[in-house]
């Protein structure tokens, strides 16, 4: 009985760990694309400012 509980807890821990890793990677991906877009917009804005 105790082994079953331990196994279930281990499985739950593993699943939650994988989910947190997946969420973190997705957040990092969104953050990197957002930063790239922001820097691109910033650069184009600066270029238009200097050319005018």
URLIN-V826050 format. One line per field, one symbol per residue. ss: DSSP state (H for helix, E for strand, - for the rest). phi: phi as a letter, one per 20 degrees, with the letter a starting at -180 (. if undefined). A space follows every 50 residues. Layout:
ss: ???
phi: ???
//
This chain:
ss: -HHHHHHHHHHHHHHHHHHHHHHHHHHHHHHHHHHHHHHHHHHHHHHHHH H-
phi: .fffffffffffffffffffffffffffffffffffffffffffffffff ff
//
